[in-house]
């Protein structure tokens, strides 16, 4: 599913909970942004652990 479709679905979910349009879009955008940043951090940690594992194997 595309990011835009996900954004719209999250905003619609928030709207059904009683939020206004702008508030719903802001909330959904923030949620997607935090998810993106978390994914980047996990990739960084995984990459670092792979590099350390390869270094240990060379020793």
Secondary structure by P-SEA (a helix, b strand, c coil): ccaaaaaaaaaaaaaaacccaaaaaaaaaaaaaaaaaaaaaaaaaaaaaaaaaaaaaac
